[in-house]
């Protein structure tokens, strides 16, 4: 899922303070799981902004709403007429949601209230970790299901490097060395011979944006 | 509670203005005690900045 963290409150306040009618618009999917931008967080943020506006004596009407997803138009289309009555949409969705809503809403600005970070796993409630970088050219079958692109600080295709330190990365003791994890995993799978093979340079063109694709089957059905 | 207190701090409200007490429905006297203590505490802290901001124009008119 997509993870994100709410921007510092001052930064958000500076974005909204010059507008008259603001909607804090939440997304109830990924960013709700990481307690950054769901309907509940949108409601809290709207409340904090109203308090700040009262303190500053700023006459801003601030409301909140949320839909299930901002990354598919069918979810926000039903409320479009209503949200077009605002001067500013402060979106707590990920960057994808902000982009798509901006494209669809017309001449109303859509600002981001959260910093979109990575797509990650939720090993325990409230903990998020990046396991895949979405590089567009998967090599997990060669690395024991552990991604060195996302999990090695240098994204090394052939590791470990000299900075591996008792199973941790030299960058931080909180980061496990991905190549030690790969080695341990390969050993368990009895595939250590794969470690000796040199992985050739990756085709990074697939990792660069703008990227898009169409599902062929659906395209054929449309025809 | 810590999270809500941190949110209040963000908007410039003293987190001391918020407190949570746990007690059973059978603890009437303790309930009254807590109410008195907290009321005293809030009186000591003075009016909230939000109340001051929203009421000050009216006050000025009266004055």
Interface residues (C-beta under 8 A of the other chain):
Chain A: X9 X44 X48 X51 X52 X54 X55 X56 X57
Chain B: X7 X10 X11 X12 X13 X49 X50 X53 X54
